[in-house]
C-alpha cells in the first residue's frame, strides 16, 4: 500500500486534510467514503513516512477500549464494533485509523495484525495483549484490562503534572521579580545611593554589580538556558551512554528521584501483571515492559533479568540479583511465584506504590511552597538590606 496525502470535505462542506494508506486513489476514495468524507484531491507521499502524524491521545484510546469491551460483552461482532466506533470518533486521524482497521479485518486479518499497522496509535503492549486475547478467547477481558491500565496511567500523569505546576509557576514569578528588581528598580536607586557620599557597604556594592550584569547582559541571561539545553540535547545525541547516567541521576536525586522510581515500578508492575494475566509468557512480558519504563537503568536491569531466567534461574532470584528493585517488589514476586498468582501479587505492588506516590507528591508540594517563599523572601530581604544600609549609616552619624 501507498501513503496518500489528501484533501476532502464532509457533508457540511467542511474541508479536512490528512494522510491515509490505500492501494490506489480509488481505494482511498472508498476508504474516505466510509468515514463520511468526499475526496477532493490526493497525491502519493513519496517519502512514505509517518513524519507529521501525531500520536493518538490517551483519552481516545480509553474511549476505544472501553467501548470495545462493552460492545463485545453485549454480543456485537468485532467488525461492527469497530465500524460503530469509527463513525462516532471526533478525532479525524483516529477515525482514519479505525477505517483502515475495518478494511484490514474485512480482508481477513486479525485485529492484532490490523493494530500493528498503526504504531502511532497502538504500541507493542497493546498488540501483544490483543493477540493473547484473540488466542485465549478473552478479548473483552483484555480490553477491560487495557481500559483500567490507561485510566491509571492517565491519573499518574495528572498527579506528576500537578507536582510540577506549582514550582514551575512560583519559579517563573521569582525569576520575573528578580529581573524587575535588577533591571528596573535597583538602577533607579544607584544615583541616590552613590549621592550619599558615604562608603558603600559590601552587600550594596554586590547588589549594584549584580544589577549591572542584568542590565548589560540581559540577553545573555535569557538565551543561556536555551543554549545550555541545546548543548545538552546534542551531547545526548552524540554520546548515547550519557543517557544512562542521566537516568541514574533521575532515580537518585532528591526529592523527586524516589517518587520517579516508584512511578516507574508501579507502571511496570501494573503492565507486567496485565500481560501475565492475559497469558503472555514471562520473557515476553519483560521484553515488552523494557520499552515501557523509559529509563535505561531499569531497562538494563530487565535485560539482565531476562538473561538469568533464560539461563535457568527463577524469577525472584533474577530480579533480586539486579540490585535495582526494592524489597517490596522482590517480596511480592516471591509470594506470587509460591502461590501461582504472580499477576495478583504484582497488582498489589502497583497498588502500594500508587498510594505511596500520591502521598509523596503531596509531601513534596507541601515542602516546595515554603521553600519558594523563603527564596523570594531572601531575595527581597537582600535588596532591602542593601538599599537601607547606607541610609541607616547616615542616620546613625546624624544622631552622633
Beta strands, then each sheet from edge to edge (+ up, - down):
strand 1: 2-9
strand 2: 15-22
strand 3: 38-44
sheet 1: 2+ 1- 3+
end
